[in-house]
Amino acid sequence: MRVLGIDPGFGRVGWAVLEGNRAKQKVVEYGCLETSPTDSLNVRLEEIFDHVGELIEKYDVDEVAVEDIFYFKNQKTVMGVGQARGVILLAVVKKKKECFNYTPLQIKRSITGYGKAEKKQVQMMVMNLVGMKELPKQDDAADAVAVALTHFFMDKRLVG
């Protein structure tokens, strides 16, 4: 099973492709799409939509796991992330892939066993779980690995 994990954002979209099952996973590839703040909203959303579709095709992804939006203090930020998340979900549907959504609490709990774990704790566990020597340079890509891992751990169909 190949899973594309996505940490949605407007300026940056973290992504990671993992392969395996509930017992064992390996990282195939990861990265981060950055949209230009000088581009219009429409151009940035189209870029996110196209990129997600390309990742699904390039890595022959079976399913997609996306982090849910959580509360932001800045309303402008939550609107942009919500719009980006919307085009991500649309790209997944257009590629006829099933999409699974996980809250930050679910992700932290599945990775560390504690829903209020600090970001650094989650990152260290991600490294240990998939045998990474170092974290991706961008937090968004590391977060996307955690999202994909959460799908492997929480989806009961992926046992064995």
DADAUR-V110499 format. One record per pair of residues at least 24 apart in sequence whose C-alpha atoms are under 6 Angstrom apart, sorted by the first residue. I is the first residue (numbers start at 1). J is the second residue. Records with the same first field share a line. If there is no record, write none. Layout:
# DADAUR-V110499
I=J ; J
This chain:
# DADAUR-V110499
2=61 ; 62
3=61 ; 62 ; 63 ; 64
4=64
5=64 ; 65 ; 66 ; 144 ; 147 ; 148
6=66 ; 144
7=67 ; 144
8=85
9=81
10=80 ; 81 ; 84
11=35
14=140 ; 141 ; 144
15=141 ; 144
16=144 ; 145
21=158
22=152 ; 153 ; 158 ; 159
26=130
31=141
32=141
49=87 ; 88 ; 91
53=91
63=97 ; 98
64=99
65=99 ; 100 ; 101 ; 148
66=101
67=101 ; 102 ; 103
68=101 ; 102 ; 103
107=150
110=150
